[in-house]
Amino acid sequence: MPKCGNCKSKQEEIEVQEVPQINTDVNLVELIWAHTALQASGMSDEHKDRLNSIYSPIFNENVNFGCGGCKDANFRRLDHYIREVLKIQI
């Protein structure tokens, strides 16, 4: 998978007050599904759409499936959110 270059640029630091808090409408099962799906390869378009429907409302951006480095960064961001912000051990 080719890299797009965005993953090579210095990412902005996220301040604690900018990290979104969980919405009561967000289903924890969906968050864990998204976490697992981001580790997978060869997702169908339906899975990509479902993943973005979970990821996008939290981070105001879609997962970049076209770049392996960016997808890995999206995974780390979601992993940090689940483990450190929400304090959910998965």
N, C-alpha and C positions, 0 to 999 in steps of 0.2 A: 504494500500500500504506500503510495508516494506521500511525502510530507508537503504540506501547504506553505510552511514557513511561519505561520502564526504561532506554532508551538516553540519556535526558536526565539521569538521576540520576548523581551522581558515582560512578564505578566504583572499587572497592577496588584498590589497588596490589598486584600479585603479587610477592612476594619471590622471589628466585632459588631458595631452598631449597623453595619451594612449587610451583615449576614442575615438572610431572611429567617424568620421564626416559622415554625410549623403552623400551618393552617389546620384548624380542626376538621376541614373537609378532606385533607390529605390522608389517604389510607396507608398505614404503615406497611401493609402487605405489598402495596404498589411500590413503595420506596425500596423495599427489599428486592422485589422483582426487578426494578430498574438497576439496582446495584449489581445483581447477578447478570442481567442482560448486557450491561456495559463490559463485562468480562468475556462475553461470547464473541465469536466471529461468525460471519456468514448469516447475519440476521435478514429476515425477509423485510420487505417494505412495510408490512403490517406491524411487525415488531418495532421497527424504527419509529413509525408514527406513534405507537403506544408509548415507547420510551420517551420521545420528545413531549408527549402530552403530560408526562410526569415531571420531566426534567425542566422544561421551559418555564412553567409557572413559578418554580423555585428560584431559578437563576436568570430569568429573562433572556435566555438564549437557547438555541437548539444544539444538540450534540453534533459535532463535526465528524460524520462517518467517513468522509473522504480522506482523512489524514489520521494515520495511526497514532502519531504523537499527540495530536489534539484530542482524539478520542480517549487516550490514556489520561490526559489532563482533566477531561470531563469526568472520568471515573474517579480520579483522586479527589476532585472537588466534591463530588457526591459522597464519597466515602468519608471525607472529613466532616461534611455536614451531618451525616447520619451518626458517626461515632463521637464527634466532639461537640457539636451544637445540640443535637437531640439526645445525646448520651445513650444511644441504643447500641448494644453490643451484638454484632452479627458474626 
